[in-house]
Amino acid sequence: MKLYPLRDFCKEAYQYNQAYLRARPTGEFRAPKKGEWYLSGAIVEGYQAKGDFTGDYHIAEIVLIEKRTVETVVEVIKEIIK
C-alpha cells in the first residue's frame, strides 16, 4: 500500500519525529470532517481538515514508519583496476 508524506504537522503524534510519519489511505472516499486526515494534491500529500468539507477526498490515517537501508549486490567485478 502506498504511503504519502504529511503536509500538515500531526499534533496527535508530537512525540514522534515527523519525518517518520506518513498518511495511508483507509479506502473511504467522502467529505472529511474537522480534524480528519485526507489525501490531496497533484503530488499527493496528507492534510488535516481545518473544518468540515463539502467535497469528497480520500480519507487517510497516520502511520509510523521505520526507515531501513538495503544494500544489494548487482554485479561481481572480476578484474581489479591496477
Order of alpha helices (4+ residues) and beta strands (2+ residues): beta-beta-beta-beta
